Structures are given as structure tokens and as C-alpha cells.
């Protein structure tokens, strides 16, 4: 099996990090009054805002996060059971790294400006879980799983913004943070079929297939 190349994942991760940092600093520079005004504008102009609030701040909002965490746990267990411990370790790094970074920013552990950026923790959890589930899926349906994961990320972002939990930058920044972790860790991922490339006598890597 051929190892995943560093290109283009690491440059893309760096680009996501730079964009996320710009958004985080922009959010930190926004005062409470401006933030409240932005959230009020969403509540005023978002279609069917009251319905979204009842759904997402009610039972659906309480059920969604435990379901997402359960999916992540099931996917991790599946990786371990199938002997893909390296992939499981990468998945844990993505989940812990993405969520840890966002939570550290949210709780003011990093001095980024006059106010603490209130980033959406939901976005980091959903992006990380989408990655872990896609990684644990079989090769044939993986593209569909990735598409479903992307749809879940978009739906979560729209829902969080529409109920005025967070402003759009507060939604985009943690999404980019989590995506940066995913892209940075992709070169370490071992695919399901085959074995890692082994060097030959002349130093050229050859691909061993199962």
C-alpha cells in the first residue's frame, strides 16, 4: 500500500489554520454589543426562527450531541477491533486536538484580545466525528459516508447559526480548526487494504498489496 503523501494535506491544513486564526482574532476583537446585535439580526431575519429554536434548543438539541459522541465511540471501537490501531490513534488525536483547541480558546486559556471568543464546540465535535466515522467505514461506501459527514457539518453549522447560539465567524472558526487537525493528520492514516510501503535495496519504496 502507498503511504498517504504529505502533499497537499499539510499546506491545506496550514491554510485552514491561518483562516481560523484570522476569524478567531476577529471574533475576539468584536465587543459584546456588536455580538449581541449580530445575533439579534439573525433572530429577526432567519426564516422560521421560532421553529428552529424549539427544535434545536429542545429535545433535538439534547439528543444530538450524545448521538454524535456515541457514533465516534463506535467508530473508534470498530477501528481497534479490526486491528487498525494506528488509524484509531490518529482518530483520537484529531478528536482531542480539535476539541481541545476550541475549548482552550473558548475558556480564555489563550489571550487573543479584549474579549474571549465564544466559539461553537458543536462544530469541532461534528467535524471530528465525521472524520472518524469515514475512517472506520469500508472502502466501497466511504465516499457516501464522507458526503453524509459533510452534510452533517453543514446542517449543524446552519442550525447553530439559525438559532442564534453563535455568530457566523464563531461557527466557521472552530470548523476550520477541526478541519486543520484532520488535514494535518491525514498523512499518518493507513488505509484498510494492504501494508505500508517497504524500501527496497536501492532505497526506492515499493508497494505491497494484500
Protein Blocks (a to p, Z undefined) as FASTA:
>chain_A
ZZddfblklmmmmmmmmmmmmmmmmmmmpcfklmmmmmmmmmmmpghklmmmmmmmmmml
mmmmmmmmmmmmmmmmmmmmnopamlmmmmmmmmmmmmmmmmmmmnopaccbjbdcdddf
klmmmmmmmmmmmmmpcfklmmmmmmmmmmmmmmmmmmmmmnomacfklmmmmmmmmmmm
mmmmmmmpccfbdcdddddfkopacdddZZ
